[in-house]
Amino acid sequence: MNTLDRNKFVLHVDDEVLILKTYREIFENSGFQVDSFVDPVGALDAIKDSPEKYSLVVSDYNMAPMNGIDFFKELKAHNYFGIKYRAIISGEVGAGYFNSLCRKYFDLSSEELILFSKTDIRGLTSFLERISYQYPIGNEGLKEFYRLEKQALMKGYRPEEDFILEDCLFEDGQNILDAGCGSGVVCRMLALLNAKKSINIHGIEISKGTAELAQKRIEGIEAFSNIEFQNANLEEIPHPDSFFDVIICRYVYEHMARPQKITDELFRVLKPGGILIVVDTNGLLINIRSAYYPELDNYQYKLQERGIPNFDFFINDNLPAYLNEAGFEVDNCMSFRDLPILFNDDESRLIEKTRLREVFENAQGVLAPVFGGDKELGQYVDLVNSVLDDSRTKFKYDKRVWKIRKS
Ligand SMILES: C[S@@+](CC[C@H](N)C(=O)[O-])C[C@H]1O[C@@H](n2cnc3c(N)ncnc32)[C@H](O)[C@@H]1O
């Protein structure tokens, strides 16, 4: 399944037919399919009938017999039927009374409801772009599982290279979380390093297939009997407050759709005095540079200018703000080290080519418009492959390891 098409259905309700028509075009241009309703009651019925169909509900504010806020209050009473995103469009957005009315019923900071002014078409389209490109969960299953296992063997990605050993030695009774654990390589390393300790290692992974395979991989192995994998979203961690002594989050931040929401959750489930360790790299595709291929730079600048939704190429620059906002005392508690990864051996080259091919396939819908079309994207991919095939090319990622204690 192509993730870019996954659940890209929007339900739109507005009592003006002309507006419905205009927005249909906007949604369709962003790759969404649309069900349009002039009547909010009919829209509610459609949602109740098949909530799993929609990933986004968009409503006008001024409607009869029910305005947009009452419409979303009704949905909220049913936990939004599990629909992930909700937006209200109104000419009143920005007016104090309207915003405070929305704030009264919905948590705007966590995007429970997103407000768009009628004139902010650009804001709406960039939002649609953001939510329509997610980490390629559609790749889940064996393919993604083995990609992660293989990546963990590659120089620069080996978990044992990322951490300071003392940070991975725990005490009896401690609960450890590997947030966004993928195939479970970090969990397994931690279990082996603490073989004589009685600790509990929890891996949380949003991809159901990957979480199941991670669990299967350790089945019947005594050394890994203290690991438990769980399929869940880090935006809603299924553990009580202050549950974990240590949280590790490796190569996940760069993929997060809502990093602040997840950082808040990590803060919530970490004990006071507990430690959060984040490992991530600045730059992905964008760091493939070669003095021998200056024409590549023009493409990279285009990517840089646009920013690719949900791939934060500058996560290491942005992370302190998320941590600060969540309540971590960044200034006092942080220690970090930089680990630039440099490699140019044949095996790494092959793994990198395979990884990039998958990225290009998954992100085609997002990347093609950046370069001006499918043909131009094809030219870019060919160029990247030539650069990768050239033995003079070196790869360099700027990896950083963050360690922060919750006061
Ligand atoms: C690049 S992989 C890294 C996996 C693992 N941490 C490692 O070091 O091998 C990123 C993982 O984060 C998971 N992920 C992304 N967003 C997530 C979320 N909101 N909740 C839980 N897992 C998430 C992805 O499904 C993927 O398996």
The ligand as a Gaussian input file, in Angstrom:
#p B3LYP/6-31G(d) Opt

LIG

0 1
 C       13.941000       5.288000      11.788000
 S       12.955000       4.282000      12.784000
 C       14.012000       4.052000      14.216000
 C       13.680000       2.789000      14.972000
 C       14.500000       2.522000      16.228000
 N       14.372000       3.586000      17.207000
 C       15.959000       2.282000      15.903000
 O       16.803000       3.005000      16.439000
 O       16.239000       1.362000      15.126000
 C       11.667000       5.327000      13.401000
 C       10.548000       4.526000      14.055000
 O        9.694000       5.411000      14.776000
 C        8.361000       4.971000      14.597000
 N        7.463000       6.092000      14.866000
 C        7.335000       7.236000      14.140000
 N        6.385000       8.023000      14.681000
 C        5.916000       7.369000      15.780000
 C        4.914000       7.663000      16.752000
 N        4.207000       8.786000      16.690000
 N        4.676000       6.769000      17.730000
 C        5.392000       5.611000      17.804000
 N        6.343000       5.270000      16.901000
 C        6.607000       6.138000      15.903000
 C        8.345000       4.510000      13.148000
 O        7.242000       3.673000      12.855000
 C        9.689000       3.807000      13.031000
 O        9.624000       2.443000      13.335000

